[in-house]
Amino acid sequence: NVVLLVLSILAVPLAIALVIFLLAVLVSGIDVLWEATKSATPLLLSVAVGCFVLANAVVRDDDEDASKSQILRIAGFVLALGILPLSIMAAISMGTRIAQHGLSPERIWALIAIAVAVAYGVGYFVSALRGRREGWRGFLRQSNLHLAVMTAVIAFILAMPIFNFGAISASNQLARLQSGAVSVEDFDYGALRWDFGDAGRE
């Protein structure tokens, strides 16, 4: 209870910072983010995860355990809404990176993480809008159950030897080389050799 109380209190400054950040992006454009950091995707995903954790710290398992503070509830509501724009910006950032440098196993894993984040963002956004002010917490708990099942199914599929991310990445990189998207001199042979598994070495 003490940990959840501390986390729910932290929801307030994060919600304020999130609103300021989103307003800054609206006013200055998303390019301000690329200029501020070279690690935009992991940063955005980390903040989205923080929003998820702190929003649930406010909501808890039922309304009896949930925070009674109106300020904390508003902060949780803002954080629930904020996951979607953060995950969409992460998707844009990763899309730009892939357009510049092609696929790699790490970027494919990042795409999967972003897809899960977007799914949570959509679920939370819809829950918040459906419930408006007071009913959103119940919808959020219901979304948590559905999203957890979805995440478990995705994890189960990825645990099976169906997809070879190294082979997919190697094929994509070779296609970029053959199409002239990257020159022979600039092609990253080292990554193909060491990071893409057997397919890359072949």
Secondary structure as the mmCIF struct_conf table of DSSP 4:
data_model
#
loop_
_struct_conf.conf_type_id
_struct_conf.id
_struct_conf.beg_label_comp_id
_struct_conf.beg_label_asym_id
_struct_conf.beg_label_seq_id
_struct_conf.end_label_comp_id
_struct_conf.end_label_asym_id
_struct_conf.end_label_seq_id
HELX_RH_AL_P HELX_RH_AL_P1 VAL A 2 SER A 28
TURN_TY1_P TURN_TY1_P1 ILE A 30 ILE A 30
HELX_RH_AL_P HELX_RH_AL_P2 ASP A 31 ALA A 36
BEND BEND1 LYS A 38 LYS A 38
HELX_RH_AL_P HELX_RH_AL_P3 ALA A 40 VAL A 59
BEND BEND2 ASP A 61 ASP A 62
TURN_TY1_P TURN_TY1_P2 ASP A 63 ASP A 65
BEND BEND3 ALA A 66 ALA A 66
HELX_RH_AL_P HELX_RH_AL_P4 GLN A 70 HIS A 101
HELX_RH_AL_P HELX_RH_AL_P5 PRO A 105 GLY A 131
TURN_TY1_P TURN_TY1_P3 ARG A 132 GLY A 135
HELX_RH_AL_P HELX_RH_AL_P6 TRP A 136 ALA A 159
BEND BEND4 MET A 160 MET A 160
TURN_TY1_P TURN_TY1_P4 PRO A 161 ILE A 162
HELX_RH_AL_P HELX_RH_AL_P7 PHE A 165 SER A 179
TURN_TY1_P TURN_TY1_P5 GLY A 180 GLY A 180
BEND BEND5 ALA A 181 VAL A 182
TURN_TY1_P TURN_TY1_P6 VAL A 184 ASP A 186
HELX_RH_AL_P HELX_RH_AL_P8 TYR A 189 ASP A 195
BEND BEND6 PHE A 196 PHE A 196
HELX_RH_AL_P HELX_RH_AL_P9 GLY A 197 ARG A 201
#
